[in-house]
Amino acid sequence: MKIIIPLAGYGKRLRPHTFTKPKPLVNVAGKPVLGHVLDMFQTLDNVEEIIFIVGHLGEQIEDYVAANYPHIRASYYEQKELNGQSTAIYLARERLTGGPMLMVFVDTIVETDLARLKHETADAIAWVKEVEDPRRFGVAEVGADGWVTRLIEKPKDLSNNLVVVGFYYFKDSALLIDCIREQIEQDVRTQNEYFLADAVNLMLKRGVQMRVQKVDVWQDCGKVETVLETNRYLLAHGHDTAATTQLDGCVIVPPVNIHPTAKVKNSVIGPFATIAAGCVVEEALIQDSILDEGATVRSALLKQSLIGRDARLTGRFRTFNIGEASEVGFE
């Protein structure tokens, strides 16, 4: 099994944080989003290699993986022209010459039983979830026989709400690469980009049998609101450190994730607060917010806020989204 993770985008919807760090390294519930994605594969014992398609600030991705997942056999390819998902995968065609593969977008965190793949009989799987408004996603059209007939990227209506969550299995990686080659040669684009959905549709025309796998939990980390929503979910499902955190003069309202190196005094933390390594928090009330590494918050009340790495904030009661090394309220 090989796993490919495209993560070359700029993460514009998470600015200003993504000016100085790639989107996959935004902290959620005590670790970067990429860490949660990689943890999804712990139940797989046959992973030969994980391939990362990097771009903006890609060296930070390499450093993080090397430091925190040294057991992973990792390969890196740089996508210099951001013209689609298919072209990103095609960069690694020399590594995808046959055998099974998983493809996952880095802002996708799902709960599913990957161990079942050992006994999979279908040629491909698209993980899906029913949503109220599918128009900014891609959807799977399923026939009466249960097999996927086609994928539709960014549908214009609400008639099909079976959204593909950005998680795929392909039994034959070489066949996917060949269909991407055909897609590029025929210049098959959607909204001027080479979407993976179009390559999959070419596979389906060749007779590939793809089924869908529904997930109950799909957390998206593509913008500020969904990052905070994901933080809330993960804190409530296994990433709460309140029971093991002792802070003098503080009130902790679980769930929270407070790094042992954070210095927190005379404050109320939680619920749904993440305080990263090296943070300093004094006389503050922080809930439903994320403080990245080295942030300082004094005499402030924070709610639904993202505070960037090494940012400093004092004396305010508002919602904030401030990037790395920013200062608010300091003289």
Secondary structure, DSSP 8 states (H G I E B T S, - for coil): -EEEEE-----GGGTTGGGTS-GGGSEETTEEHHHHHHHTTTT-S---EEEEEE-TTHHHHHHHHHHH-TTS-EEEEE--S--BHHHHHHTTTTT-SSS-EEEE-TTEEE---GGGGGG--SSEEEEEEE-S--TTSEEEEE-TTSSEEEEEES-SSSS--EEEEEEEEES-HHHHHHHHHHHHHTT--BTTBB-HHHHHHHHHHTT--EEEEE-S-EEE-SSHHHHHHHHHHHHHTT---GGG---TT-EE-SSEEE-TT-EEES-EE-SSEEE-TT-EEES-EEESEEE-TT-EEES-EEES-EE-TT-EEES-EE--EE-TT-EES--
